[in-house]
């Protein structure tokens, strides 16, 4: 059986964050959220006396809404400086920090914790699997802010490592970000399983890094459709419809979701 077999060969479980443990938004829905993020930053700067008369800030932001093809991280601070500095001297670090925080507020506000996330992580830890979260961040936003988000969601204390693209300097599916987490856990890639909702970033990235991929295709609160219940092979990898299915995959008892 798949579950007991994997249980005997897996020492660590690595998971994506966005739309795996916490649902935020789909990529196709990001543009209006980006507008709100930039509006928040503009409000902060206007409160400090900055004028944007004749400067189309939203158009500048839209022009920067993409990622580098080589998968190197393009940091949020660099983008904000390019949008708002307008040829002036570099913005001070303290201001950029405040701008980054305001930028992220509309994104964090969209988050909805999967009701099975905490009990599944707790069960995995109880079964002595090492656990890590490995995630890209929108616009290369800083890992420290996302670790604070994990803490607010009750997730940070339930994992051994939390690695974001800005920590590694590379975005998924680049193998460097996965390897950083594996090194932190002290686990070989062949002994690790990676769970994520995206076939490119998560499944292909995990395969390239040498891990066992599991595609998460939930239904319900996130509004995305996918199989639920039994684990089934999809495109050369396993798929689960609920986070608790991961426990069955690893030969562990099921849990009751939090209400």
N, C-alpha and C positions, 0 to 999 in steps of 0.2 A: 504493500500500500504506500501511496505517496507520502502521507503524513509521517508514519514511523520512520520511513527511510530518510526523509529530510531531517527529522529530529536527531538522528544518529550522526549526521554529517554537518550540522549547522551549529556554530557557536555564537553567532551574532546576528541580530536583526537590525538593519538600517532602514529608515523610513523617510520619505519625502514629507514636507510640512503642508504646503498649500494644496488644498483640495484632496488631501489624503488624511491628515490628522485634523486640520482645520480648513473649512471651505472659505474662500475669499471671493474670487471672481474668475470668470473665464477670460482668456486672453482677448476674445472678441468683444468683451464688455469693458475693456480697460480705458478706452479713450475718454469717456465722460468722467471716469474716476480720476484720470490724470488731470483733467481740467479742474476738478475740485481740489486736488493736491496743490496745483500751481496757484489757485485762488487763495488757498490757506497761506502759502508762502508770501504772496503779494500782500495779504492782510497784515501779516507780521511786519513786513518792511514798511508798509504805509503807516502803521502805528509808530514807526521810528522816524517818520518824516521823509521817506523815499517816494518820489513821484515817478509814475510810469506813463506820463503824458507823451503820446506819439510813439510809444514802444509796444509792439504787439508781442507781449510775453507769451501768450498761449500759442501763437504760431511758432515761436522759437522752440517752445517745449515740444510741440508736435513734431518738429523737424528732428528732434533728438530722441524720439520714441522708437528706439531700435537697439539691437545689441551687436557687438563686434563679431564678424564672421569667424574670427579665430578663437572665439569663446573666452577671450580675456575679459575680465570684468571692467566695465566702464562705470566708475564710481559715481554715486549720486552727487557728492560734493562737487566733482568736476563738472557735471551737467548743470547743477544749479549756478555755479560760477559762470559758466558760459552763457546761461540765460540772463542772469541778473547783473553781472558785473558790467556789461555793456562797454567794454574797452577800458574801464577804469582799473585802478589797482586791485589786486586780489582781495577778496573778501576775508575778513578776520575769521579765525577758526571758531571763536565763540559764536559768531553770527551764523556761520555755516552749520554748526551743530543745532542751533535753534531752528534754522530753516529746514534741516533734515527731519527734525522731530515733527514740525508742522506738516511737512510734505506727507509723512506717513500716517497722520491721523485719519484721513478718509479711508485709507486702505485697511487699517486695523479695525475701523468701524464696520467693515463688511464681514468680518470674521464670524464664523459659527463653528464651534467645536463639535467634532463628531462625537455623539454620545457614547460610542464604544472606545474612544481613544484612550482615556485614562484607565478604564478597567483592563483593556488589552495590554497596555504598557506595564501595568502593575502585575498582570499575570505572567507576562514574559520575564519580568525581573524576578518574580517568585520562582520561575522555572530555571533561573540562573543563566538566561541568555544575556549577553552584552547588548546594549541598545544604543543606537545613535540616530539623530535626525540630520539629514543632509539635504540642503535646500538652496536653490537660487533665491535671490531677493529682487523685488521690482526696482528697476533703475539702479541696481548696484547699491541699494540702501545698506547701511552698516549692520554688521552682525550683532553688535552690542544692543541695538534697538530691537532686533528680532529675538535675542535671548530674553530681553525684558518682556516681550510679547509672549514667549513661551512660559515665562514665570507667571504672568497674568492668567494664562490659560491652564495653569496647573500641570504643565508638561515638563518643565526644565528639571525638576527634581526626580523625574521618573526615567531619565535617560542618562547614560554615561558620558555621551559626547553630543554636542550640537555644533555642526560645521555648516557655515553659510559660504556662499560663493566669494564674498568679500574677504573671508578668512583665508581662503586658498588662492585667491587671485584668478580663479577660473570658474566658469559656469558649467553646470551639467549640460551636455553629456560628457564633458572633458573628464578623463580618468583621474586627474589630479585632485579634484574635490572629493571623490570617493576614497582615494588612497589616503588623504589626510585623515579622514574619519577612521579608516581601518587601522592606520598607524596609532591613532589615539586610543583605540580599543585594544591594540595588540593582537589583532586577529588577521589571519591570511584571507585574501579575497575568496578563495575556494571554499572557505568555511563560513561565508557570510551570505545572507539573503537580503535583497533590497526590494522594498515595497513602494510603489509610486503609481500615480494616475496617468502619466504621460508616456506614450510608446517611444517617443524620441528621447526626451531628456532622461527618463527613468529606466525604461526597459533597455534601450540601446546603450545607454550610459553604463548601466550595471553589467551588461554582457561584456562591453569593452573593458571594464575594470576587472573582469574575471569572477563576478558574483552571480548568484542565482537570482534572476529577476522574477518579480511577482507583480502583475498588473492589477491595480485596484480600480474597479469600475462600479461605483456605488449608485444607488438610486435614492430617492427620498429627498432630504433637505437640500442637497446640492443641485437637484434638478437634472442631473445627468443620468442617462440610462445605461444599464448594463446587467449582466447576469447576477443573480443572488443565489445564496445557498451553496450547492456543491462546487468544489473546485474543478476547473476544467482547463485543458491546454488551449491557449489562444496564441497564434503566431509565434510558436516555438517557446512560449513561456506559460507559466501558470497564471490564472486569474482568480480574483476573489471579488465577491460583491459586497461583503461586509468585512470590517476589520476583524471581527471575531472569527471569521473563516480562517484567518491566519493561524489561530491556535490549533484548529483541526489539522491544518497543513503540517504543523510541527508536532502533531501527536499529543497536544495538550487539551485538558478539559475546557469546554466552552464556558463562557461567563454570561451573566445577565447584564444587558446594557443599562446605563444610568438613565433615569427618566428625566 
